[in-house]
Amino acid sequence: MFDIGELVLIIKSDRTGPVPDAPPALIINRYTGFPSGDIFGSGDMVVYDLMFMGRIEYAISHEWLCKLDRKNTD
């Protein structure tokens, strides 16, 4: 689970790690809902609203995020 105000990275679609050269996103909200665009989502889960590249992205599943830390920024 991520906290509001935390910086995260977006994970690649093949789930092998963060999207290369993508900037971090800022968690601005956390709530229970349906993930946007997630065709595999079958019910309520914890989702996040993010500030990413100057836009707000709504209802992003935790499965598409990873914590920003030194090992995935080098």
PQR file of N, CA, C, O and H, with PARSE charges and radii, in Angstrom:
ATOM      1  N   MET A   1       0.843  -1.170   0.000 -0.4000 1.5000
ATOM      2  CA  MET A   1       0.000   0.000   0.000 -0.0000 2.0000
ATOM      3  C   MET A   1       0.894   1.241   0.000  0.5500 1.7000
ATOM      4  O   MET A   1       1.950   1.258   0.632 -0.5500 1.4000
ATOM      5  N   PHE A   2       0.465   2.255  -0.702 -0.4000 1.5000
ATOM      6  CA  PHE A   2       1.224   3.494  -0.812 -0.0000 2.0000
ATOM      7  C   PHE A   2       0.516   4.588  -0.013  0.5500 1.7000
ATOM      8  O   PHE A   2      -0.696   4.536   0.198 -0.5500 1.4000
ATOM      9  H   PHE A   2      -0.394   2.242  -1.215  0.4000 1.0000
ATOM     10  N   ASP A   3       1.291   5.573   0.424 -0.4000 1.5000
ATOM     11  CA  ASP A   3       0.755   6.694   1.194 -0.0000 2.0000
ATOM     12  C   ASP A   3       0.577   7.909   0.311  0.5500 1.7000
ATOM     13  O   ASP A   3       1.299   8.093  -0.669 -0.5500 1.4000
ATOM     14  H   ASP A   3       2.275   5.616   0.253  0.4000 1.0000
ATOM     15  N   ILE A   4      -0.394   8.740   0.666 -0.4000 1.5000
ATOM     16  CA  ILE A   4      -0.571  10.014  -0.024 -0.0000 2.0000
ATOM     17  C   ILE A   4       0.701  10.830   0.164  0.5500 1.7000
ATOM     18  O   ILE A   4       1.241  10.908   1.267 -0.5500 1.4000
ATOM     19  H   ILE A   4      -0.981   8.591   1.461  0.4000 1.0000
ATOM     20  N   GLY A   5       1.170  11.430  -0.910 -0.4000 1.5000
ATOM     21  CA  GLY A   5       2.409  12.197  -0.895 -0.0000 2.0000
ATOM     22  C   GLY A   5       3.636  11.402  -1.286  0.5500 1.7000
ATOM     23  O   GLY A   5       4.716  11.973  -1.437 -0.5500 1.4000
ATOM     24  H   GLY A   5       0.731  11.367  -1.807  0.4000 1.0000
ATOM     25  N   GLU A   6       3.497  10.115  -1.450 -0.4000 1.5000
ATOM     26  CA  GLU A   6       4.623   9.252  -1.812 -0.0000 2.0000
ATOM     27  C   GLU A   6       4.882   9.319  -3.319  0.5500 1.7000
ATOM     28  O   GLU A   6       3.947   9.454  -4.109 -0.5500 1.4000
ATOM     29  H   GLU A   6       2.619   9.651  -1.327  0.4000 1.0000
ATOM     30  N   LEU A   7       6.151   9.226  -3.710 -0.4000 1.5000
ATOM     31  CA  LEU A   7       6.528   9.154  -5.114 -0.0000 2.0000
ATOM     32  C   LEU A   7       6.599   7.690  -5.544  0.5500 1.7000
ATOM     33  O   LEU A   7       7.160   6.849  -4.842 -0.5500 1.4000
ATOM     34  H   LEU A   7       6.910   9.116  -3.068  0.4000 1.0000
ATOM     35  N   VAL A   8       6.023   7.405  -6.705 -0.4000 1.5000
ATOM     36  CA  VAL A   8       6.004   6.036  -7.234 -0.0000 2.0000
ATOM     37  C   VAL A   8       6.404   6.063  -8.703  0.5500 1.7000
ATOM     38  O   VAL A   8       6.404   7.113  -9.346 -0.5500 1.4000
ATOM     39  H   VAL A   8       5.567   8.088  -7.276  0.4000 1.0000
ATOM     40  N   LEU A   9       6.742   4.901  -9.213 -0.4000 1.5000
ATOM     41  CA  LEU A   9       7.029   4.738 -10.636 -0.0000 2.0000
ATOM     42  C   LEU A   9       5.949   3.861 -11.250  0.5500 1.7000
ATOM     43  O   LEU A   9       5.360   3.020 -10.571 -0.5500 1.4000
ATOM     44  H   LEU A   9       6.743   4.048  -8.691  0.4000 1.0000
ATOM     45  N   ILE A  10       5.694   4.062 -12.537 -0.4000 1.5000
ATOM     46  CA  ILE A  10       4.724   3.259 -13.281 -0.0000 2.0000
ATOM     47  C   ILE A  10       5.446   2.009 -13.794  0.5500 1.7000
ATOM     48  O   ILE A  10       6.562   2.093 -14.307 -0.5500 1.4000
ATOM     49  H   ILE A  10       6.172   4.745 -13.088  0.4000 1.0000
ATOM     50  N   ILE A  11       4.803   0.861 -13.651 -0.4000 1.5000
ATOM     51  CA  ILE A  11       5.391  -0.416 -14.073 -0.0000 2.0000
ATOM     52  C   ILE A  11       5.050  -0.700 -15.537  0.5500 1.7000
ATOM     53  O   ILE A  11       3.949  -0.397 -15.997 -0.5500 1.4000
ATOM     54  H   ILE A  11       3.897   0.792 -13.234  0.4000 1.0000
ATOM     55  N   LYS A  12       6.008  -1.284 -16.261 -0.4000 1.5000
ATOM     56  CA  LYS A  12       5.808  -1.653 -17.664 -0.0000 2.0000
ATOM     57  C   LYS A  12       4.691  -2.694 -17.783  0.5500 1.7000
ATOM     58  O   LYS A  12       4.399  -3.419 -16.832 -0.5500 1.4000
ATOM     59  H   LYS A  12       6.902  -1.529 -15.887  0.4000 1.0000
ATOM     60  N   SER A  13       4.079  -2.753 -18.954 -0.4000 1.5000
ATOM     61  CA  SER A  13       2.957  -3.663 -19.165 -0.0000 2.0000
ATOM     62  C   SER A  13       3.352  -5.130 -19.025  0.5500 1.7000
ATOM     63  O   SER A  13       2.500  -5.966 -18.723 -0.5500 1.4000
ATOM     64  H   SER A  13       4.316  -2.164 -19.727  0.4000 1.0000
ATOM     65  N   ASP A  14       4.629  -5.461 -19.238 -0.4000 1.5000
ATOM     66  CA  ASP A  14       5.059  -6.850 -19.072 -0.0000 2.0000
ATOM     67  C   ASP A  14       5.467  -7.140 -17.621  0.5500 1.7000
ATOM     68  O   ASP A  14       5.908  -8.242 -17.295 -0.5500 1.4000
ATOM     69  H   ASP A  14       5.321  -4.782 -19.483  0.4000 1.0000
ATOM     70  N   ARG A  15       5.312  -6.127 -16.758 -0.4000 1.5000
ATOM     71  CA  ARG A  15       5.546  -6.229 -15.309 -0.0000 2.0000
ATOM     72  C   ARG A  15       6.988  -6.560 -14.933  0.5500 1.7000
ATOM     73  O   ARG A  15       7.232  -7.120 -13.864 -0.5500 1.4000
ATOM     74  H   ARG A  15       4.954  -5.232 -17.023  0.4000 1.0000
ATOM     75  N   THR A  16       7.948  -6.221 -15.802 -0.4000 1.5000
ATOM     76  CA  THR A  16       9.350  -6.536 -15.508 -0.0000 2.0000
ATOM     77  C   THR A  16      10.083  -5.399 -14.817  0.5500 1.7000
ATOM     78  O   THR A  16      11.270  -5.526 -14.518 -0.5500 1.4000
ATOM     79  H   THR A  16       7.750  -5.766 -16.670  0.4000 1.0000
ATOM     80  N   GLY A  17       9.411  -4.307 -14.563 -0.4000 1.5000
ATOM     81  CA  GLY A  17      10.048  -3.190 -13.880 -0.0000 2.0000
ATOM     82  C   GLY A  17       9.437  -1.876 -14.311  0.5500 1.7000
ATOM     83  O   GLY A  17       8.482  -1.852 -15.087 -0.5500 1.4000
ATOM     84  H   GLY A  17       8.447  -4.204 -14.807  0.4000 1.0000
ATOM     85  N   PRO A  18       9.991  -0.774 -13.805 -0.5600 1.5000
ATOM     86  CA  PRO A  18       9.460   0.544 -14.140  0.2800 2.0000
ATOM     87  C   PRO A  18       9.630   0.892 -15.621  0.5500 1.7000
ATOM     88  O   PRO A  18      10.542   0.396 -16.282 -0.5500 1.4000
ATOM     89  N   VAL A  19       8.749   1.741 -16.129 -0.4000 1.5000
ATOM     90  CA  VAL A  19       8.862   2.239 -17.499 -0.0000 2.0000
ATOM     91  C   VAL A  19      10.157   3.044 -17.598  0.5500 1.7000
ATOM     92  O   VAL A  19      10.355   3.981 -16.825 -0.5500 1.4000
ATOM     93  H   VAL A  19       8.008   2.144 -15.592  0.4000 1.0000
ATOM     94  N   PRO A  20      11.038   2.698 -18.533 -0.5600 1.5000
ATOM     95  CA  PRO A  20      12.316   3.409 -18.650  0.2800 2.0000
ATOM     96  C   PRO A  20      12.108   4.891 -18.952  0.5500 1.7000
ATOM     97  O   PRO A  20      11.267   5.261 -19.772 -0.5500 1.4000
ATOM     98  N   ASP A  21      12.880   5.720 -18.284 -0.4000 1.5000
ATOM     99  CA  ASP A  21      12.903   7.170 -18.506 -0.0000 2.0000
ATOM    100  C   ASP A  21      11.600   7.891 -18.159  0.5500 1.7000
ATOM    101  O   ASP A  21      11.468   9.083 -18.437 -0.5500 1.4000
ATOM    102  H   ASP A  21      13.563   5.420 -17.618  0.4000 1.0000
ATOM    103  N   ALA A  22      10.645   7.199 -17.564 -0.4000 1.5000
ATOM    104  CA  ALA A  22       9.401   7.875 -17.143 -0.0000 2.0000
ATOM    105  C   ALA A  22       9.647   8.578 -15.808  0.5500 1.7000
ATOM    106  O   ALA A  22      10.318   8.031 -14.933 -0.5500 1.4000
ATOM    107  H   ALA A  22      10.752   6.231 -17.338  0.4000 1.0000
ATOM    108  N   PRO A  23       9.111   9.777 -15.651 -0.5600 1.5000
ATOM    109  CA  PRO A  23       9.282  10.475 -14.377  0.2800 2.0000
ATOM    110  C   PRO A  23       8.434   9.820 -13.292  0.5500 1.7000
ATOM    111  O   PRO A  23       7.512   9.064 -13.596 -0.5500 1.4000
ATOM    112  N   PRO A  24       8.739  10.104 -12.039 -0.5600 1.5000
ATOM    113  CA  PRO A  24       7.893   9.574 -10.964  0.2800 2.0000
ATOM    114  C   PRO A  24       6.526  10.241 -10.962  0.5500 1.7000
ATOM    115  O   PRO A  24       6.338  11.317 -11.529 -0.5500 1.4000
ATOM    116  N   ALA A  25       5.595   9.587 -10.323 -0.4000 1.5000
ATOM    117  CA  ALA A  25       4.244  10.120 -10.118 -0.0000 2.0000
ATOM    118  C   ALA A  25       4.054  10.350  -8.624  0.5500 1.7000
ATOM    119  O   ALA A  25       4.683   9.685  -7.800 -0.5500 1.4000
ATOM    120  H   ALA A  25       5.748   8.713  -9.863  0.4000 1.0000
ATOM    121  N   LEU A  26       3.192  11.284  -8.285 -0.4000 1.5000
ATOM    122  CA  LEU A  26       2.894  11.621  -6.901 -0.0000 2.0000
ATOM    123  C   LEU A  26       1.519  11.088  -6.539  0.5500 1.7000
ATOM    124  O   LEU A  26       0.545  11.384  -7.231 -0.5500 1.4000
ATOM    125  H   LEU A  26       2.681  11.823  -8.954  0.4000 1.0000
ATOM    126  N   ILE A  27       1.418  10.302  -5.462 -0.4000 1.5000
ATOM    127  CA  ILE A  27       0.125   9.817  -4.973 -0.0000 2.0000
ATOM    128  C   ILE A  27      -0.616  11.001  -4.360  0.5500 1.7000
ATOM    129  O   ILE A  27      -0.117  11.633  -3.429 -0.5500 1.4000
ATOM    130  H   ILE A  27       2.210  10.061  -4.900  0.4000 1.0000
ATOM    131  N   ILE A  28      -1.817  11.305  -4.884 -0.4000 1.5000
ATOM    132  CA  ILE A  28      -2.586  12.411  -4.334 -0.0000 2.0000
ATOM    133  C   ILE A  28      -3.884  11.965  -3.657  0.5500 1.7000
ATOM    134  O   ILE A  28      -4.527  12.752  -2.963 -0.5500 1.4000
ATOM    135  H   ILE A  28      -2.222  10.791  -5.641  0.4000 1.0000
ATOM    136  N   ASN A  29      -4.268  10.695  -3.862 -0.4000 1.5000
ATOM    137  CA  ASN A  29      -5.469  10.181  -3.201 -0.0000 2.0000
ATOM    138  C   ASN A  29      -5.425   8.661  -3.196  0.5500 1.7000
ATOM    139  O   ASN A  29      -4.847   8.044  -4.091 -0.5500 1.4000
ATOM    140  H   ASN A  29      -3.745  10.056  -4.426  0.4000 1.0000
ATOM    141  N   ARG A  30      -6.041   8.059  -2.177 -0.4000 1.5000
ATOM    142  CA  ARG A  30      -6.136   6.597  -2.069 -0.0000 2.0000
ATOM    143  C   ARG A  30      -7.552   6.281  -1.613  0.5500 1.7000
ATOM    144  O   ARG A  30      -8.064   6.907  -0.685 -0.5500 1.4000
ATOM    145  H   ARG A  30      -6.510   8.560  -1.449  0.4000 1.0000
ATOM    146  N   TYR A  31      -8.188   5.307  -2.267 -0.4000 1.5000
ATOM    147  CA  TYR A  31      -9.569   4.959  -1.920 -0.0000 2.0000
ATOM    148  C   TYR A  31      -9.917   3.590  -2.493  0.5500 1.7000
ATOM    149  O   TYR A  31      -9.149   3.010  -3.260 -0.5500 1.4000
ATOM    150  H   TYR A  31      -7.772   4.798  -3.020  0.4000 1.0000
ATOM    151  N   THR A  32     -11.058   3.096  -2.119 -0.4000 1.5000
ATOM    152  CA  THR A  32     -11.550   1.829  -2.647 -0.0000 2.0000
ATOM    153  C   THR A  32     -12.409   2.114  -3.871  0.5500 1.7000
ATOM    154  O   THR A  32     -13.314   2.947  -3.826 -0.5500 1.4000
ATOM    155  H   THR A  32     -11.682   3.567  -1.495  0.4000 1.0000
ATOM    156  N   GLY A  33     -12.120   1.422  -4.957 -0.4000 1.5000
ATOM    157  CA  GLY A  33     -12.870   1.623  -6.192 -0.0000 2.0000
ATOM    158  C   GLY A  33     -12.473   0.600  -7.226  0.5500 1.7000
ATOM    159  O   GLY A  33     -11.785  -0.376  -6.928 -0.5500 1.4000
ATOM    160  H   GLY A  33     -11.385   0.745  -4.994  0.4000 1.0000
ATOM    161  N   PHE A  34     -12.913   0.834  -8.444 -0.4000 1.5000
ATOM    162  CA  PHE A  34     -12.568  -0.027  -9.565 -0.0000 2.0000
ATOM    163  C   PHE A  34     -11.432   0.615 -10.340  0.5500 1.7000
ATOM    164  O   PHE A  34     -11.503   1.806 -10.643 -0.5500 1.4000
ATOM    165  H   PHE A  34     -13.472   1.627  -8.687  0.4000 1.0000
ATOM    166  N   PRO A  35     -10.386  -0.132 -10.672 -0.5600 1.5000
ATOM    167  CA  PRO A  35      -9.276   0.441 -11.435  0.2800 2.0000
ATOM    168  C   PRO A  35      -9.734   0.889 -12.822  0.5500 1.7000
ATOM    169  O   PRO A  35     -10.521   0.200 -13.472 -0.5500 1.4000
ATOM    170  N   SER A  36      -9.247   2.027 -13.266 -0.4000 1.5000
ATOM    171  CA  SER A  36      -9.595   2.502 -14.603 -0.0000 2.0000
ATOM    172  C   SER A  36      -8.810   1.730 -15.645  0.5500 1.7000
ATOM    173  O   SER A  36      -7.603   1.530 -15.503 -0.5500 1.4000
ATOM    174  H   SER A  36      -8.608   2.586 -12.737  0.4000 1.0000
ATOM    175  N   GLY A  37      -9.493   1.298 -16.689 -0.4000 1.5000
ATOM    176  CA  GLY A  37      -8.828   0.613 -17.791 -0.0000 2.0000
ATOM    177  C   GLY A  37      -8.327  -0.780 -17.464  0.5500 1.7000
ATOM    178  O   GLY A  37      -7.643  -1.383 -18.291 -0.5500 1.4000
ATOM    179  H   GLY A  37     -10.473   1.460 -16.805  0.4000 1.0000
ATOM    180  N   ASP A  38      -8.636  -1.310 -16.302 -0.4000 1.5000
ATOM    181  CA  ASP A  38      -8.121  -2.626 -15.915 -0.0000 2.0000
ATOM    182  C   ASP A  38      -9.152  -3.680 -16.286  0.5500 1.7000
ATOM    183  O   ASP A  38     -10.115  -3.893 -15.550 -0.5500 1.4000
ATOM    184  H   ASP A  38      -9.191  -0.820 -15.631  0.4000 1.0000
ATOM    185  N   ILE A  39      -8.958  -4.338 -17.419 -0.4000 1.5000
ATOM    186  CA  ILE A  39      -9.951  -5.306 -17.881 -0.0000 2.0000
ATOM    187  C   ILE A  39     -10.010  -6.543 -16.993  0.5500 1.7000
ATOM    188  O   ILE A  39     -10.976  -7.303 -17.055 -0.5500 1.4000
ATOM    189  H   ILE A  39      -8.176  -4.164 -18.017  0.4000 1.0000
ATOM    190  N   PHE A  40      -8.985  -6.752 -16.165 -0.4000 1.5000
ATOM    191  CA  PHE A  40      -8.959  -7.916 -15.295 -0.0000 2.0000
ATOM    192  C   PHE A  40      -9.558  -7.624 -13.925  0.5500 1.7000
ATOM    193  O   PHE A  40      -9.759  -8.547 -13.136 -0.5500 1.4000
ATOM    194  H   PHE A  40      -8.200  -6.134 -16.114  0.4000 1.0000
ATOM    195  N   GLY A  41      -9.844  -6.365 -13.627 -0.4000 1.5000
ATOM    196  CA  GLY A  41     -10.410  -6.014 -12.328 -0.0000 2.0000
ATOM    197  C   GLY A  41     -11.801  -6.580 -12.173  0.5500 1.7000
ATOM    198  O   GLY A  41     -12.661  -6.366 -13.027 -0.5500 1.4000
ATOM    199  H   GLY A  41      -9.680  -5.615 -14.268  0.4000 1.0000
ATOM    200  N   SER A  42     -12.029  -7.294 -11.098 -0.4000 1.5000
ATOM    201  CA  SER A  42     -13.335  -7.928 -10.923 -0.0000 2.0000
ATOM    202  C   SER A  42     -14.095  -7.377  -9.737  0.5500 1.7000
ATOM    203  O   SER A  42     -15.179  -7.866  -9.419 -0.5500 1.4000
ATOM    204  H   SER A  42     -11.330  -7.468 -10.404  0.4000 1.0000
ATOM    205  N   GLY A  43     -13.555  -6.377  -9.081 -0.4000 1.5000
ATOM    206  CA  GLY A  43     -14.250  -5.826  -7.928 -0.0000 2.0000
ATOM    207  C   GLY A  43     -13.492  -4.673  -7.330  0.5500 1.7000
ATOM    208  O   GLY A  43     -12.463  -4.235  -7.846 -0.5500 1.4000
ATOM    209  H   GLY A  43     -12.675  -5.979  -9.340  0.4000 1.0000
ATOM    210  N   ASP A  44     -14.029  -4.189  -6.224 -0.4000 1.5000
ATOM    211  CA  ASP A  44     -13.388  -3.074  -5.538 -0.0000 2.0000
ATOM    212  C   ASP A  44     -12.000  -3.460  -5.045  0.5500 1.7000
ATOM    213  O   ASP A  44     -11.765  -4.591  -4.619 -0.5500 1.4000
ATOM    214  H   ASP A  44     -14.864  -4.544  -5.806  0.4000 1.0000
ATOM    215  N   MET A  45     -11.106  -2.516  -5.110 -0.4000 1.5000
ATOM    216  CA  MET A  45      -9.762  -2.681  -4.585 -0.0000 2.0000
ATOM    217  C   MET A  45      -9.247  -1.295  -4.225  0.5500 1.7000
ATOM    218  O   MET A  45      -9.881  -0.293  -4.553 -0.5500 1.4000
ATOM    219  H   MET A  45     -11.296  -1.598  -5.455  0.4000 1.0000
ATOM    220  N   VAL A  46      -8.119  -1.231  -3.564 -0.4000 1.5000
ATOM    221  CA  VAL A  46      -7.507   0.060  -3.284 -0.0000 2.0000
ATOM    222  C   VAL A  46      -6.909   0.587  -4.585  0.5500 1.7000
ATOM    223  O   VAL A  46      -6.116  -0.091  -5.238 -0.5500 1.4000
ATOM    224  H   VAL A  46      -7.603  -2.045  -3.297  0.4000 1.0000
ATOM    225  N   VAL A  47      -7.300   1.807  -4.949 -0.4000 1.5000
ATOM    226  CA  VAL A  47      -6.774   2.464  -6.144 -0.0000 2.0000
ATOM    227  C   VAL A  47      -6.238   3.838  -5.754  0.5500 1.7000
ATOM    228  O   VAL A  47      -6.513   4.342  -4.665 -0.5500 1.4000
ATOM    229  H   VAL A  47      -7.944   2.358  -4.418  0.4000 1.0000
ATOM    230  N   TYR A  48      -5.480   4.423  -6.650 -0.4000 1.5000
ATOM    231  CA  TYR A  48      -4.802   5.683  -6.365 -0.0000 2.0000
ATOM    232  C   TYR A  48      -5.035   6.686  -7.477  0.5500 1.7000
ATOM    233  O   TYR A  48      -5.096   6.324  -8.652 -0.5500 1.4000
ATOM    234  H   TYR A  48      -5.257   4.014  -7.535  0.4000 1.0000
ATOM    235  N   ASP A  49      -5.165   7.954  -7.097 -0.4000 1.5000
ATOM    236  CA  ASP A  49      -5.113   9.048  -8.058 -0.0000 2.0000
ATOM    237  C   ASP A  49      -3.692   9.591  -8.002  0.5500 1.7000
ATOM    238  O   ASP A  49      -3.124   9.766  -6.924 -0.5500 1.4000
ATOM    239  H   ASP A  49      -5.115   8.248  -6.143  0.4000 1.0000
ATOM    240  N   LEU A  50      -3.126   9.853  -9.173 -0.4000 1.5000
ATOM    241  CA  LEU A  50      -1.733  10.268  -9.283 -0.0000 2.0000
ATOM    242  C   LEU A  50      -1.620  11.586 -10.031  0.5500 1.7000
ATOM    243  O   LEU A  50      -2.431  11.879 -10.910 -0.5500 1.4000
ATOM    244  H   LEU A  50      -3.587   9.711 -10.049  0.4000 1.0000
ATOM    245  N   MET A  51      -0.619  12.376  -9.684 -0.4000 1.5000
ATOM    246  CA  MET A  51      -0.193  13.495 -10.512 -0.0000 2.0000
ATOM    247  C   MET A  51       0.990  12.955 -11.301  0.5500 1.7000
ATOM    248  O   MET A  51       2.035  12.632 -10.736 -0.5500 1.4000
ATOM    249  H   MET A  51       0.040  12.138  -8.970  0.4000 1.0000
ATOM    250  N   PHE A  52       0.812  12.862 -12.614 -0.4000 1.5000
ATOM    251  CA  PHE A  52       1.836  12.268 -13.472 -0.0000 2.0000
ATOM    252  C   PHE A  52       1.984  13.110 -14.731  0.5500 1.7000
ATOM    253  O   PHE A  52       1.044  13.252 -15.513 -0.5500 1.4000
ATOM    254  H   PHE A  52      -0.036  13.125 -13.073  0.4000 1.0000
ATOM    255  N   MET A  53       3.170  13.661 -14.912 -0.4000 1.5000
ATOM    256  CA  MET A  53       3.499  14.477 -16.080 -0.0000 2.0000
ATOM    257  C   MET A  53       2.510  15.640 -16.261  0.5500 1.7000
ATOM    258  O   MET A  53       2.097  15.955 -17.377 -0.5500 1.4000
ATOM    259  H   MET A  53       3.934  13.545 -14.277  0.4000 1.0000
ATOM    260  N   GLY A  54       2.144  16.266 -15.136 -0.4000 1.5000
ATOM    261  CA  GLY A  54       1.288  17.441 -15.175 -0.0000 2.0000
ATOM    262  C   GLY A  54      -0.192  17.156 -15.308  0.5500 1.7000
ATOM    263  O   GLY A  54      -0.984  18.085 -15.463 -0.5500 1.4000
ATOM    264  H   GLY A  54       2.480  16.010 -14.230  0.4000 1.0000
ATOM    265  N   ARG A  55      -0.585  15.891 -15.252 -0.4000 1.5000
ATOM    266  CA  ARG A  55      -1.996  15.500 -15.370 -0.0000 2.0000
ATOM    267  C   ARG A  55      -2.381  14.620 -14.192  0.5500 1.7000
ATOM    268  O   ARG A  55      -1.528  13.959 -13.599 -0.5500 1.4000
ATOM    269  H   ARG A  55       0.059  15.136 -15.126  0.4000 1.0000
ATOM    270  N   ILE A  56      -3.645  14.613 -13.858 -0.4000 1.5000
ATOM    271  CA  ILE A  56      -4.133  13.698 -12.824 -0.0000 2.0000
ATOM    272  C   ILE A  56      -4.635  12.433 -13.510  0.5500 1.7000
ATOM    273  O   ILE A  56      -5.462  12.479 -14.421 -0.5500 1.4000
ATOM    274  H   ILE A  56      -4.337  15.150 -14.339  0.4000 1.0000
ATOM    275  N   GLU A  57      -4.119  11.321 -13.051 -0.4000 1.5000
ATOM    276  CA  GLU A  57      -4.556   9.999 -13.521 -0.0000 2.0000
ATOM    277  C   GLU A  57      -5.386   9.388 -12.401  0.5500 1.7000
ATOM    278  O   GLU A  57      -4.934   9.325 -11.258 -0.5500 1.4000
ATOM    279  H   GLU A  57      -3.447  11.283 -12.311  0.4000 1.0000
ATOM    280  N   TYR A  58      -6.588   8.940 -12.717 -0.4000 1.5000
ATOM    281  CA  TYR A  58      -7.540   8.479 -11.706 -0.0000 2.0000
ATOM    282  C   TYR A  58      -7.609   6.956 -11.622  0.5500 1.7000
ATOM    283  O   TYR A  58      -7.472   6.252 -12.623 -0.5500 1.4000
ATOM    284  H   TYR A  58      -6.955   8.991 -13.645  0.4000 1.0000
ATOM    285  N   ALA A  59      -7.826   6.469 -10.408 -0.4000 1.5000
ATOM    286  CA  ALA A  59      -8.142   5.061 -10.130 -0.0000 2.0000
ATOM    287  C   ALA A  59      -7.112   4.094 -10.721  0.5500 1.7000
ATOM    288  O   ALA A  59      -7.459   3.197 -11.490 -0.5500 1.4000
ATOM    289  H   ALA A  59      -7.938   7.040  -9.595  0.4000 1.0000
ATOM    290  N   ILE A  60      -5.849   4.287 -10.355 -0.4000 1.5000
ATOM    291  CA  ILE A  60      -4.771   3.424 -10.832 -0.0000 2.0000
ATOM    292  C   ILE A  60      -4.542   2.298  -9.819  0.5500 1.7000
ATOM    293  O   ILE A  60      -4.365   2.553  -8.628 -0.5500 1.4000
ATOM    294  H   ILE A  60      -5.567   5.015  -9.730  0.4000 1.0000
ATOM    295  N   SER A  61      -4.546   1.075 -10.294 -0.4000 1.5000
ATOM    296  CA  SER A  61      -4.328  -0.094  -9.446 -0.0000 2.0000
ATOM    297  C   SER A  61      -2.911  -0.098  -8.883  0.5500 1.7000
ATOM    298  O   SER A  61      -1.972   0.353  -9.539 -0.5500 1.4000
ATOM    299  H   SER A  61      -4.690   0.868 -11.262  0.4000 1.0000
ATOM    300  N   HIS A  62      -2.766  -0.607  -7.677 -0.4000 1.5000
ATOM    301  CA  HIS A  62      -1.439  -0.742  -7.061 -0.0000 2.0000
ATOM    302  C   HIS A  62      -0.543  -1.662  -7.882  0.5500 1.7000
ATOM    303  O   HIS A  62       0.681  -1.566  -7.791 -0.5500 1.4000
ATOM    304  H   HIS A  62      -3.528  -0.974  -7.144  0.4000 1.0000
ATOM    305  N   GLU A  63      -1.125  -2.549  -8.678 -0.4000 1.5000
ATOM    306  CA  GLU A  63      -0.347  -3.489  -9.475 -0.0000 2.0000
ATOM    307  C   GLU A  63       0.470  -2.793 -10.562  0.5500 1.7000
ATOM    308  O   GLU A  63       1.393  -3.391 -11.117 -0.5500 1.4000
ATOM    309  H   GLU A  63      -2.120  -2.626  -8.753  0.4000 1.0000
ATOM    310  N   TRP A  64       0.144  -1.541 -10.872 -0.4000 1.5000
ATOM    311  CA  TRP A  64       0.851  -0.802 -11.915 -0.0000 2.0000
ATOM    312  C   TRP A  64       1.859   0.185 -11.333  0.5500 1.7000
ATOM    313  O   TRP A  64       2.411   1.013 -12.057 -0.5500 1.4000
ATOM    314  H   TRP A  64      -0.605  -1.055 -10.421  0.4000 1.0000
ATOM    315  N   LEU A  65       2.098   0.095 -10.017 -0.4000 1.5000
ATOM    316  CA  LEU A  65       2.963   1.057  -9.338 -0.0000 2.0000
ATOM    317  C   LEU A  65       4.045   0.352  -8.537  0.5500 1.7000
ATOM    318  O   LEU A  65       3.853  -0.770  -8.069 -0.5500 1.4000
ATOM    319  H   LEU A  65       1.649  -0.577  -9.428  0.4000 1.0000
ATOM    320  N   CYS A  66       5.184   1.019  -8.384 -0.4000 1.5000
ATOM    321  CA  CYS A  66       6.209   0.549  -7.470 -0.0000 2.0000
ATOM    322  C   CYS A  66       6.818   1.770  -6.780  0.5500 1.7000
ATOM    323  O   CYS A  66       6.827   2.874  -7.324 -0.5500 1.4000
ATOM    324  H   CYS A  66       5.339   1.930  -8.765  0.4000 1.0000
ATOM    325  N   LYS A  67       7.318   1.544  -5.581 -0.4000 1.5000
ATOM    326  CA  LYS A  67       7.915   2.643  -4.817 -0.0000 2.0000
ATOM    327  C   LYS A  67       9.158   3.154  -5.519  0.5500 1.7000
ATOM    328  O   LYS A  67       9.933   2.395  -6.103 -0.5500 1.4000
ATOM    329  H   LYS A  67       7.310   0.647  -5.138  0.4000 1.0000
ATOM    330  N   LEU A  68       9.320   4.460  -5.442 -0.4000 1.5000
ATOM    331  CA  LEU A  68      10.539   5.084  -5.953 -0.0000 2.0000
ATOM    332  C   LEU A  68      11.622   4.882  -4.910  0.5500 1.7000
ATOM    333  O   LEU A  68      11.487   5.332  -3.772 -0.5500 1.4000
ATOM    334  H   LEU A  68       8.691   5.076  -4.968  0.4000 1.0000
ATOM    335  N   ASP A  69      12.678   4.217  -5.290 -0.4000 1.5000
ATOM    336  CA  ASP A  69      13.819   4.079  -4.396 -0.0000 2.0000
ATOM    337  C   ASP A  69      15.099   4.105  -5.227  0.5500 1.7000
ATOM    338  O   ASP A  69      15.057   4.077  -6.457 -0.5500 1.4000
ATOM    339  H   ASP A  69      12.787   3.852  -6.215  0.4000 1.0000
ATOM    340  N   ARG A  70      16.199   4.156  -4.558 -0.4000 1.5000
ATOM    341  CA  ARG A  70      17.485   4.334  -5.233 -0.0000 2.0000
ATOM    342  C   ARG A  70      17.784   3.223  -6.243  0.5500 1.7000
ATOM    343  O   ARG A  70      18.369   3.497  -7.291 -0.5500 1.4000
ATOM    344  H   ARG A  70      16.233   4.178  -3.559  0.4000 1.0000
ATOM    345  N   LYS A  71      17.402   1.995  -5.959 -0.4000 1.5000
ATOM    346  CA  LYS A  71      17.772   0.888  -6.852 -0.0000 2.0000
ATOM    347  C   LYS A  71      17.048   0.945  -8.192  0.5500 1.7000
ATOM    348  O   LYS A  71      17.565   0.430  -9.183 -0.5500 1.4000
ATOM    349  H   LYS A  71      16.927   1.772  -5.108  0.4000 1.0000
ATOM    350  N   ASN A  72      15.854   1.561  -8.252 -0.4000 1.5000
ATOM    351  CA  ASN A  72      15.168   1.606  -9.550 -0.0000 2.0000
ATOM    352  C   ASN A  72      15.273   2.962 -10.221  0.5500 1.7000
ATOM    353  O   ASN A  72      14.518   3.251 -11.149 -0.5500 1.4000
ATOM    354  H   ASN A  72      15.434   1.980  -7.446  0.4000 1.0000
ATOM    355  N   THR A  73      16.200   3.803  -9.764 -0.4000 1.5000
ATOM    356  CA  THR A  73      16.440   5.076 -10.432 -0.0000 2.0000
ATOM    357  C   THR A  73      17.844   5.154 -11.006  0.5500 1.7000
ATOM    358  O   THR A  73      18.152   6.094 -11.739 -0.5500 1.4000
ATOM    359  H   THR A  73      16.814   3.568  -9.010  0.4000 1.0000
ATOM    360  N   ASP A  74      18.702   4.197 -10.695 -0.4000 1.5000
ATOM    361  CA  ASP A  74      20.078   4.220 -11.219 -0.0000 2.0000
ATOM    362  C   ASP A  74      20.139   3.652 -12.627  0.5500 1.7000
ATOM    363  O   ASP A  74      21.215   3.593 -13.223 -0.5500 1.4000
ATOM    364  H   ASP A  74      18.453   3.433 -10.099  0.4000 1.0000
TER
END
